[in-house]
Amino acid sequence: MAQFFSIHPDNPQPRLIRQTSAIVRAGGVIVCPTDSCYALGGQLGDKNVMSRIRALRGVDEDHHFTLMCRDFTEISRYAKFDNTEYRLLKACTPGCYTFIFQATREVPRRLLHPKRNTIGVRIPDHAVVQALLAELNEPLLSSTLMLPGEELPLNDPLEIRARLEHRVELILDSGACGLEMSTVVDLTGDTPVLVRQGKGSLAPFGMPNG
């Protein structure tokens, strides 16, 4: 049975953040709010957590996981980018963007896209997940809370509880946080490539918003 924490979206209670961190470090799968929509999360590199999130999402091993990071320093440990890409990151983060980069050797091999050696990274603009990242002192492995066969992410914490309380260890309830996913941009080539248009504007990349 999952624990259910009602947590303030702007001023998260430190006690609940510490308890959440302990659950993540113990190998638990959590549901947490972000600046786009709710996400599934767990400890970086935990093979069992990855398998459980894939099963919840109904995706295969080609699925790109995302590392939610605190800042550029943390991103630079796991992703390779040049000065031009750094400026794009600077213009778009924190915010509703996920960027695909070539991964550094710090990324556990099981986390890499099996055919491309790439990883998704983002810096979310949400007080709850930022507080959790600070407490963990490392990125959070994450994936959008989208269940198989559904077109939109789950957004109502009570519905999330009803549907997942026997499949995750913790649900962080900070109210409805949105249905739009992050905008995903591939920065592994010479020019940015849109993978998925979401909440983040395409203007910084010189692309029209669809």
N, C-alpha and C positions, 0 to 999 in steps of 0.2 A: 504494500500500500504506500503510495507516494505521500511524502510530506507536502504541505501546502502553506506557503508563506505569503501573507499579504504585506507587500513591501512598497514603501513610498516611492513614486516614480522620480522625484526630484531630490529627495533627501533620504536615501535608503538607510535603514537602521543598521548600524555597524554590527550588532549582534547577529542579525540575520545574514549579513554578508559573510561573517566568519563561519557561521554554520554551513552556508552554501559552499564555501571554499572547501571545508572539511569533507563534504559529501562528494564534491568533484574529485578531490585527492584520493578518496577511498574507492574510486572507480564508478561512481554513480552517473547516471544520465539525468540531466536536468532540462527543464523548459524555462527559458529566460526571455525577457523582453529586449528588443533592440529598437533603434530609431526607424526601422522599416516595419518589421513584423516579428512575431514570436519565433524563437529558434530553439532547436535541440542543441544541447552542449554537453561536453565532457572533457576529460583530461587529454592533453596533447599526447599522441602516440600510443594511447591505450587501445590495444587490438580488440578487446571485447567491446569497448564502447563504440568503436567504429562499426563492428558487426551489428550491434544492437540498433544504432542509428540507421544503418542501411536497411535493416529489416523494418523499422518503423516507417521509413520513407518509401520502401518498396523499390529501391534502386540497386544497381549492380556495382561492380568494382571500378567502373569507369566514372562513377560519380565524383565530382570535384568537391571535396570538403573545403571549408573556409577556416582560416585561423583568424579569430577576432583578437586584435592587438591593441595595446594601450597607446602606442605612439610610433613615430618613425624609427626610433632606435630599435624597438622590438621588431618591426617589419624588416629592417635591414639585416637582421640576424637570420631571417628565414627566406628572404626574397632578393633576387638580383635585379637592380635597376640602375640606370644611368642618370645624369643630371637632368635631362629633358623629362624623363619619367618622374623624377623626384619633384620637379616643379608641378607636374600634373597632380601628383599625390597631394602636394602642399595645397593646391587650389581646391581639392575635392574632399579633404578629410579634416576633422572627423565628419562623417556624413554617410549617406545611403548609397555607398558604392562598394563593390567588391572588385578587386583587381587580380588578374591572372598574371603571374610572373614565373620565370624560371626559378626553381628552388635552389637554395644553397644546401651544403652538406649537413647543415643543422636540422633539416627536416627529416624525420624518420621516413625510411623508404616506403613503408606501408601507407604513408599519407599521400605520396606522390600520385599524380595521374599516371597510370601504368604505361601509357604509350608516349607521354610527352615530358615527364619529369617536371611538371609544373604544379603550382600551389595557388590557391585563392587566399587573399589577405584583405582585411578591412579594419578600419578604426571606427567603431560605432559611436554615434553621438547620443548616448543614453546614460544617465547617471548610474543606473543600477548595474549595467554590465561593466561600465568603467570602474566602479567601486570593486566589483568582483575581480576584474583583471588586475587591479592594484593589489588586492589581497592574495591572489594566486601567484603574482609575480612571474607570470608566463602567459602565453596566448591560450585561449579557449578554443578547442575544436568545436566547430559548429556546422549546422545545416538548417535550412528553413523548415519550420514546422508545417510541412505539407504532407498530408497522408495520401496513400495510394488511391488513385481514382478521383481525387478532388481537384478542383480548378483553382481554389484559393487557400491560402494558409489559414490555420485555425487562429481565431482572434479573441474569443470569449473565454476568459480563464475558467469559468465554471464548466463550459463545454469541454475544454481541454482536460479538466479534472475528471469529468465523467468518462471520457474516452481513453485517457492514458494513465489513470491512477494506479493501474496494476502493471504498467510497462515502463515507468520511469521512477526515479527515486525522489524527485523534488519538482514542484511547480512553483515558480515565482510569479505571483499575481501582482502586477502593477497597473491593472486596468487594461482596457482595449488599447492596443498600440499601433494598429493599422493592418491593412490587407495587402499593401504594395510591397513587393520584394525589393531588394537592393538592385541597382543597375550594375550589371557585370560587364567589365571591359577587359579585353585581352591585350596586355602590353608586352607580349613576348616578341612581336615583330617590329618592323620599321615604323608602322603607323598603328594607332589604336584600332581595335576591331570590336564592335559591339556584339556581345554574346547574348545579353538579355537586357531589354529596356525595362527599368523599374522606376522607383521613386526619384532617383537621382537624375538631374538634368543632364542632357548631352551637350549643352553649350560649351563647357570647358574643352571638349574634344573636337569642336568645329562641326558637329553633326546636328542635323535637324531633329527635334523631338517628334516622335511619331504620335 
